[in-house]
Amino acid sequence: MQHIIDQFQLENPVLLPEAIKVGIINQSFCLKAAVEGGKSYFLQRINHNIFQDVEGLQNNINRVTSHIRQLLTEAGEADVERKVLRVVPTKDGKLYYQTPEGDYWRIYVLIENALSYERIDAQSAFLAGQAFGNFQCQLASIDTDTLVESIPHFHDLAFRIEQLHEALDKDAVGRKAATQDIADFLLLCAEEMCLAEQLYAEGKLAKRVNHCDTKVNNMLFDQQGNPMCIVDLDTVMPGFVFSDFGDFIRTAANTGAEDDPNLDNIHVNMEIFQAYAKGYLSTATFLTPLEISLLPYGCTRMSFMQAVRFYVDYLNGDTYYQIAYPEHNLVRTKAQIRLFVEQEKAKPQMQQIIDSFMQ
């Protein structure tokens, strides 16, 4: 591994790599500075089975982080290097290194003394809303044509419905008959939930630069609990802004677990929703009236999409998501459908909350 590290433009010597658990897609290591006061780094092996266009992926990240860094610098912000990731280039100026065996590696400067959370309260949700709203606002001026889809069709619901039809037709492992009620429900809702794709096709809705994985653990906080930096930028790509809003609510405002076997546990935490919406709308000043009106739909859309994705994987024999037991993806599917139903019930209240902040 030392050979890999030697390919990058590090400013000082580092100690041996320490494996760290960050996410489930890429393999990550910490490279601590070997000299007092030196920089430490974050080394990752990129999963090129998922991110097949590594050069496009890295160009996306560099484009976004360079843009944010320029805006922060022009605004006279302090501690800029703690507020945006910095990609370390290789000695030949590339944004990644490919080994002779075909593995892809990258390095970031490590943002030290930062905190991350898995669950948050209302106050933290408000701050997270401000941070993600500001992040999208910073990226609103980037031409989406300059970025690639790091995972093609990632948040394209029409594409996910096509996958559902294909999985039902194939019925690879014979699971369709016993779950026909789930298939019927998802297909019944499909056209309505593809509203975004319809509006986009009609030229009424634009795509913007999205994070596409707006979980709270993809944000670093300082020691005082203030949001500092948005991380895990692998899925930054063009999309619909209300999907980012909805994906945060899907994870943070669910009173149950994503794979909760007890559906009675699953409701919408409206305190978290209200706090996040208030923070988000205070900084996402670029939104159009149409995009604002679609924020509640963004919540139901993302829960519905995740239900479709879990169910498709279940029909296909559990080939994509890691499972802990044979029916895991089915349990996930039912949990996300319950969340979707609960969010549909809460939609009028969500809309009232959104409207109250726009008066």
C-alpha positions as MATLAB code, in Angstrom:
seq = 'MQHIIDQFQLENPVLLPEAIKVGIINQSFCLKAAVEGGKSYFLQRINHNIFQDVEGLQNNINRVTSHIRQLLTEAGEADVERKVLRVVPTKDGKLYYQTPEGDYWRIYVLIENALSYERIDAQSAFLAGQAFGNFQCQLASIDTDTLVESIPHFHDLAFRIEQLHEALDKDAVGRKAATQDIADFLLLCAEEMCLAEQLYAEGKLAKRVNHCDTKVNNMLFDQQGNPMCIVDLDTVMPGFVFSDFGDFIRTAANTGAEDDPNLDNIHVNMEIFQAYAKGYLSTATFLTPLEISLLPYGCTRMSFMQAVRFYVDYLNGDTYYQIAYPEHNLVRTKAQIRLFVEQEKAKPQMQQIIDSFMQ';
ca = [
       0.000    0.000    0.000;
       2.966    2.309    0.475;
       3.436    2.284   -3.293;
      -0.102    3.661   -3.675;
       0.467    6.405   -1.101;
       3.715    7.391   -2.821;
       1.790    8.265   -5.985;
       0.086   11.263   -4.338;
       1.278   14.804   -3.616;
       1.317   14.632    0.190;
       2.800   17.608    1.995;
       4.439   15.558    4.755;
       5.228   11.969    5.728;
       2.410    9.840    7.132;
       2.167    6.794    9.367;
       0.981    3.375    8.268;
      -2.663    3.290    7.075;
      -5.321    2.602    9.710;
      -8.493    0.981    8.395;
     -11.675    2.855    9.366;
     -15.341    1.985    8.938;
     -17.030    4.685    6.842;
     -20.005    3.538    4.791;
     -20.305    0.193    3.025;
     -19.228    0.980   -0.538;
     -15.612    2.171   -0.504;
     -12.693    0.876    1.582;
     -11.272    3.655    3.768;
      -8.078    4.347    5.689;
      -6.690    7.139    7.852;
      -3.144    8.333    7.144;
      -2.035   10.184   10.264;
       0.735   12.739   10.003;
       4.144   11.389   11.009;
       5.325   14.854   12.071;
       3.847   17.195   14.649;
       1.690   19.851   13.008;
       1.585   17.997    9.706;
      -1.503   17.137    7.696;
      -3.312   13.840    8.009;
      -5.131   12.291    5.069;
      -8.091   10.097    4.150;
      -7.313    7.272    1.708;
     -10.043    5.370   -0.131;
     -10.248    2.543   -2.595;
     -13.124    3.450   -4.911;
     -15.643    0.707   -5.599;
     -15.499    0.827   -9.401;
     -18.148   -1.874   -9.681;
     -20.643    0.753   -8.505;
     -18.853    3.882   -9.765;
     -17.828    2.659  -13.189;
     -16.786    6.072  -14.546;
     -14.107    6.858  -11.958;
     -12.657    9.744  -13.928;
     -16.113   11.332  -14.251;
     -16.762   10.703  -10.559;
     -13.553   12.400   -9.489;
     -14.076   15.274  -11.902;
     -17.526   15.820  -10.351;
     -16.072   15.969   -6.845;
     -13.243   18.265   -7.874;
     -15.621   20.561   -9.771;
     -17.959   20.866   -6.800;
     -15.329   21.262   -4.078;
     -13.329   23.804   -6.108;
     -16.506   25.811   -6.721;
     -17.442   25.841   -3.023;
     -13.887   26.706   -1.997;
     -13.883   29.688   -4.368;
     -17.218   30.953   -3.002;
     -16.045   30.595    0.599;
     -12.769   32.359   -0.131;
     -14.477   35.223   -1.948;
     -16.860   35.625    0.994;
     -13.917   35.904    3.405;
     -14.867   32.784    5.350;
     -12.487   31.570    8.063;
     -11.236   27.957    8.217;
     -12.131   27.284    4.585;
     -10.176   24.017    4.599;
     -12.458   22.679    7.327;
     -15.606   23.631    5.406;
     -14.978   21.852    2.126;
     -13.157   18.679    1.115;
      -9.865   18.910   -0.742;
      -8.884   16.226   -3.238;
      -5.161   15.464   -3.260;
      -3.822   14.993   -6.807;
      -1.307   12.358   -7.820;
       2.220   13.330   -8.770;
       1.203   13.305  -12.429;
      -1.745   15.628  -11.722;
      -4.604   13.112  -11.821;
      -7.413   12.963   -9.276;
      -7.001    9.219   -8.653;
      -4.438    6.465   -9.040;
      -5.138    3.181  -10.795;
      -2.995    0.229   -9.796;
      -1.694   -2.320  -12.328;
      -4.338   -4.685  -10.893;
      -7.094   -2.237  -11.869;
      -8.016   -0.820   -8.449;
      -8.745    2.898   -8.110;
      -7.527    4.974   -5.158;
      -7.969    8.582   -4.048;
      -6.871   10.761   -1.142;
      -8.507   13.697    0.625;
      -6.966   15.988    3.207;
      -8.436   14.784    6.521;
     -10.695   17.215    8.372;
      -9.650   16.562   11.944;
     -11.500   16.973   15.253;
     -14.871   16.678   13.531;
     -17.992   14.878   14.733;
     -20.661   12.926   12.879;
     -24.075   11.772   14.046;
     -26.413    8.928   13.144;
     -29.527   10.382   14.811;
     -30.407   13.984   15.560;
     -32.833   16.108   17.557;
     -34.874   19.058   16.307;
     -32.142   21.633   16.932;
     -29.583   19.611   14.997;
     -32.158   19.030   12.244;
     -32.592   22.792   11.892;
     -28.833   23.253   11.561;
     -28.603   20.350    9.117;
     -31.365   21.923    7.042;
     -29.432   25.175    6.901;
     -26.285   23.307    5.870;
     -27.851   21.224    3.090;
     -29.850   24.223    1.859;
     -26.665   26.278    1.741;
     -24.836   23.427   -0.012;
     -27.457   23.300   -2.756;
     -27.473   27.090   -2.976;
     -23.704   27.111   -3.469;
     -24.015   24.582   -6.297;
     -27.040   26.156   -7.994;
     -24.771   28.169  -10.306;
     -22.917   25.092  -11.629;
     -23.939   24.023  -15.123;
     -25.284   20.478  -14.768;
     -23.864   19.653  -18.210;
     -20.367   19.848  -16.686;
     -21.121   16.848  -14.429;
     -21.733   13.184  -15.160;
     -24.178   10.818  -13.480;
     -21.799    8.913  -11.230;
     -24.493    6.223  -10.957;
     -26.695    6.456  -14.075;
     -30.440    6.806  -13.326;
     -29.746    6.774   -9.578;
     -32.794    8.874   -8.612;
     -34.715    8.371  -11.863;
     -38.010    6.931  -10.641;
     -39.304    6.156  -14.137;
     -36.208    3.998  -14.631;
     -36.803    2.278  -11.281;
     -40.362    1.460  -12.354;
     -38.993   -0.070  -15.551;
     -36.720   -2.213  -13.387;
     -39.757   -3.249  -11.364;
     -41.619   -4.401  -14.482;
     -38.553   -6.332  -15.633;
     -38.122   -8.012  -12.245;
     -41.793   -8.988  -12.122;
     -41.683  -10.387  -15.658;
     -38.552  -12.407  -14.937;
     -39.461  -13.516  -11.401;
     -35.910  -14.848  -11.106;
     -36.313  -16.757   -7.826;
     -40.069  -17.293   -7.721;
     -40.982  -14.621   -5.174;
     -43.621  -12.755   -7.182;
     -46.731  -14.812   -6.366;
     -46.378  -14.524   -2.594;
     -45.859  -10.748   -2.795;
     -48.341   -9.817   -5.531;
     -50.092   -7.371   -3.189;
     -46.875   -5.359   -2.903;
     -46.385   -5.344   -6.669;
     -49.979   -4.223   -7.214;
     -49.648   -1.379   -4.701;
     -46.384   -0.074   -6.140;
     -47.660   -0.197   -9.710;
     -50.891    1.539   -8.688;
     -48.916    4.489   -7.288;
     -46.220    4.556   -9.976;
     -47.670    7.096  -12.405;
     -48.496    9.632   -9.710;
     -45.077    9.259   -8.108;
     -43.324    9.893  -11.445;
     -44.625   13.481  -11.421;
     -41.088   14.910  -11.421;
     -40.110   13.025  -14.562;
     -43.328   14.186  -16.242;
     -42.720   17.839  -15.348;
     -39.115   17.583  -16.521;
     -40.171   16.082  -19.862;
     -42.654   18.934  -20.301;
     -39.913   21.511  -19.684;
     -41.553   22.792  -16.494;
     -38.860   21.556  -14.115;
     -35.068   21.755  -14.259;
     -32.408   19.502  -12.823;
     -29.835   20.973  -10.458;
     -26.688   19.716   -8.770;
     -27.765   17.414   -5.939;
     -25.950   15.530   -3.202;
     -28.237   12.489   -3.709;
     -27.436   10.956   -0.311;
     -28.486   13.549    2.251;
     -28.203   11.527    5.437;
     -27.120   13.321    8.582;
     -23.993   11.140    8.806;
     -22.811   12.700    5.544;
     -22.229   15.962    7.364;
     -19.367   16.829    9.698;
     -20.022   18.921   12.807;
     -17.534   20.893   14.880;
     -16.982   20.278   18.590;
     -19.795   22.713   19.438;
     -22.301   20.791   17.303;
     -22.398   23.209   14.370;
     -22.456   21.816   10.803;
     -19.090   22.305    9.194;
     -18.681   20.331    5.968;
     -20.794   18.178    3.632;
     -18.969   14.932    2.813;
     -19.440   11.690    0.844;
     -19.724   13.454   -2.499;
     -19.651   10.320   -4.665;
     -23.279   10.767   -5.678;
     -23.159   14.509   -6.393;
     -24.836   14.770   -9.792;
     -27.772   16.403  -11.586;
     -31.195   15.700  -10.083;
     -34.321   17.240   -8.572;
     -33.638   19.353   -5.488;
     -36.733   18.187   -3.621;
     -35.357   14.632   -3.799;
     -32.433   15.713   -1.608;
     -34.894   17.337    0.788;
     -37.031   14.209    0.832;
     -34.162   11.799    1.320;
     -33.091   13.573    4.500;
     -36.645   13.400    5.859;
     -36.900    9.736    4.831;
     -33.999    8.846    7.088;
     -34.018   11.481    9.856;
     -37.763   11.886   10.464;
     -38.652    8.184   10.449;
     -39.595    7.141   13.983;
     -38.719    3.547   13.118;
     -35.802    1.888   11.374;
     -35.345    1.560    7.626;
     -35.727   -2.196    8.053;
     -38.095   -2.162   11.026;
     -40.058   -5.438   11.193;
     -42.651   -3.765   13.453;
     -44.545   -1.436   11.133;
     -46.337    0.161   14.077;
     -43.035    1.818   14.976;
     -42.995    3.791   11.734;
     -44.427    7.318   11.716;
     -43.257   10.760   10.585;
     -41.529   12.819   13.265;
     -43.119   16.166   12.421;
     -40.881   18.018   14.891;
     -37.845   16.912   12.880;
     -39.626   17.751    9.622;
     -40.555   21.235   10.782;
     -37.086   22.005   12.117;
     -35.323   20.740    8.999;
     -37.727   22.546    6.654;
     -37.263   25.804    8.543;
     -33.478   25.572    8.347;
     -33.488   24.431    4.723;
     -35.776   27.196    3.463;
     -33.729   29.843    5.281;
     -30.709   29.126    3.069;
     -32.066   27.459   -0.104;
     -32.948   30.858   -1.542;
     -32.549   29.709   -5.157;
     -35.700   27.561   -5.152;
     -38.517   28.330   -7.577;
     -42.153   28.417   -6.365;
     -42.727   25.077   -8.119;
     -39.758   23.451   -6.381;
     -40.954   24.739   -3.005;
     -44.447   23.367   -3.617;
     -42.948   19.946   -4.409;
     -40.971   19.566   -1.164;
     -43.618   17.354    0.525;
     -43.823   15.290   -2.664;
     -40.041   14.931   -2.479;
     -40.483   13.105    0.832;
     -43.055   10.612   -0.442;
     -41.145   10.209   -3.696;
     -37.925    9.080   -2.019;
     -39.622    6.644    0.365;
     -41.600    5.180   -2.529;
     -38.468    4.909   -4.678;
     -36.583    3.112   -1.929;
     -39.468    0.686   -1.492;
     -39.316   -0.076   -5.219;
     -35.548   -0.595   -5.091;
     -35.727   -2.954   -2.100;
     -38.574   -4.922   -3.675;
     -36.801   -5.229   -7.032;
     -33.727   -6.576   -5.254;
     -35.895   -9.042   -3.349;
     -37.483  -10.260   -6.604;
     -34.056  -10.567   -8.212;
     -32.677  -12.743   -5.420;
     -30.923  -10.117   -3.256;
     -28.139   -9.265   -5.706;
     -27.544   -5.599   -4.787;
     -28.129   -4.817   -1.114;
     -26.365   -6.672    1.649;
     -28.840   -8.702    3.684;
     -28.675  -10.112    7.210;
     -31.333  -12.781    6.682;
     -33.302  -14.211    3.718;
     -36.358  -11.920    4.009;
     -34.405   -8.772    4.826;
     -35.202   -6.951    1.580;
     -38.880   -7.845    1.925;
     -38.921   -6.416    5.449;
     -37.192   -3.285    4.123;
     -39.773   -3.010    1.360;
     -42.709   -3.200    3.771;
     -41.080   -0.677    6.111;
     -40.555    1.840    3.323;
     -44.101    1.361    2.052;
     -45.414    2.049    5.557;
     -43.272    5.193    5.741;
     -44.579    6.260    2.330;
     -48.178    5.780    3.504;
     -47.508    7.690    6.722;
     -45.933   10.533    4.764;
     -48.923   10.658    2.415;
     -51.166   11.094    5.462;
     -48.882   13.853    6.768;
     -48.665   15.688    3.438;
     -51.279   18.359    4.245;
     -49.501   19.172    7.495;
     -46.147   19.221    5.682;
     -47.571   21.673    3.172;
     -48.944   23.910    5.917;
     -45.517   24.000    7.561;
     -43.798   24.859    4.279;
     -46.352   27.576    3.529;
     -45.934   29.103    7.001;
     -42.219   29.638    6.382;
     -42.831   31.329    3.026;
     -45.207   34.006    4.348;
];
